[in-house]
Amino acid sequence: MSSALLHSPRKRQSLVYDEYGFALQKEAAEGYQIYCQNTADKELARMARYEDCLFDTERGFKDREYSQMVRTGIPRNRRRMEWLECCGLQFQIEKSHGYYDKLLAAIDEDPSLVEDRDRSVIDMDVKRIGDNCVVDTEDMAGAMRRVLWAYCADSEGVGYSQGMNFFVSGFLLLKFTEEECFHLLRYVCTILFPISFTPDVIGLQADCAVLKYYLSVKCRDFVKLMERHEITLDHFVLRFVGSLCFGVMPQESVYRVWDRMITGGAIEFFKSIIKIFNYVYERICRSYGERLGSMRSDFLIQLVDAELRALVNITDALIRSIPGKPIELYSFNKRRMKERRLHIKRGKTLQYAGRRDSFIKRKAPAKTEPISRQGSGSSTEEDSFTSDCPPSHAPPPRPKSSPFAMSFVPGALYGETDATTCSDDESAD
């Protein structure tokens, strides 16, 4: 593979596209071209080292060497195999015996397995990917619909939730098959982020609260700057957790975060976000210094967003250490669980009010009512994020198994928690 093919930003109608076909924002276009020119040869050398680490039988496998390579990013041509192996899905797919194809056949025979409101929201969200991507958008849209329909049929009672379209498109751009995308989506939504991408978004609220807590502890200077300008962290937190960084940063930077998340569990995703915010804060301090104190709040938000969009080289951010004591895996999992229980007890939800930085907290209705699925055929962009939590005395809804669903055994395959299969070696950072 030549270095020219490895990194070749394309221009079309004066726009710059990355290697995945996404149009780059003007903040990132120039930096991306410079980054490609400076790192093409280094990327080829990194691929060679990665191959030696995995396949050189004479030298053996070294845990620390592999961990360092994951932290700097898995090479693009190796991501598909590494992700499937690290989360155990390669074995699961072989064990399923064509379960994905059976789901699609069942949907063809009985279209009611996918509710009409789910179909309408999926059709609307699938089109959003094609607005900024030029890589086989029609073929990818068809594949995305089939994967999302299969997930809706498999998770009866849960269905589609906004954000899943980003995950599936990200997998498809890495040349995963539709069946592999389906199992990866299931892994992300049920193991790494349980009850986060459901109609009541209980897990999403809990994970946002957990991230805000760790930002207040590990990114104190950034949080104090936002507080002085009366800027809520919800503007940044929900964008990261709700889409797992998709659309917030350049696509390769998103995949670098997903490398750590897929191979190391949800805790690595949270650690990466903390490091990114510390890195962005240092950059804006170097550029603006004392002027940050007198800066308008709306301009400061735009400045942080622009720095995130221009983050084409995320390696410098991810290889750094997190300030203070390491985040331990058991305490991280316990905090997530306590936040979920707390949000269920309080019965609170977040209502999207038309802007990403506008959030209204309100209590769920006192009467016991059926939980409305997130989004409907008549919903708009403003109210499609609104959902109702169950009353405080009711447990969160559990996904119903499809009548033809194969049995998933998370405890046996993935471990009892979302990240118990991996070690938390923060000191190696």
BELCORSUL-V598309 format. One record per pair of residues at least 4 apart in sequence whose C-alpha atoms are under 6 Angstrom apart, sorted by the first residue. I is the first residue (numbers start at 1). J is the second residue. Records with the same first field share a line. If there is no record, write none. Layout:
I: J  J
//
This chain:
3: 40
4: 8
7: 36
9: 17  18
10: 16  17
11: 15  16
16: 23  24  29
17: 21  22  23  24
18: 22
21: 133  134  135
22: 132  133
23: 132
24: 29
27: 310
28: 32  310
31: 35
32: 312
35: 39
36: 40
39: 43
47: 75
51: 55
52: 56
70: 74
72: 315
73: 256
74: 79
79: 83
82: 86
84: 89  90
85: 90
86: 263
89: 93
100: 179
103: 150
106: 110
107: 111
113: 153
114: 152  153
117: 376  377
118: 160
120: 377
122: 126
130: 137
137: 141
145: 149
147: 182
151: 155
152: 159  160
154: 402
155: 159  399
156: 400  402
157: 399  400
158: 198  399
161: 197  198
163: 243
171: 176
172: 176
176: 180
181: 185
186: 190
187: 191
188: 192  193
189: 193  194
190: 194
191: 418
192: 266  418
195: 203
196: 201  203  204
197: 201
199: 373  374
200: 387  388  389
203: 340
206: 339  340
214: 218
215: 219
216: 220  223
218: 323
219: 278
226: 231
227: 231
229: 297
233: 237
234: 238
235: 356  357
238: 242
240: 244  245
245: 254
249: 308  309
250: 312
253: 314
255: 259
258: 262
260: 264  268
261: 265  266  268  269
264: 268  422
265: 419
275: 317
276: 317
279: 317
284: 288
285: 289
319: 429
321: 429
326: 426
343: 347
344: 392
345: 392
346: 392
347: 364  389  391  392
348: 362  363  364
350: 361
351: 359  360  386
352: 359  385  386
353: 358
354: 382
374: 387
375: 379  384
379: 384
380: 384
410: 414
411: 415  416
415: 420  421
//
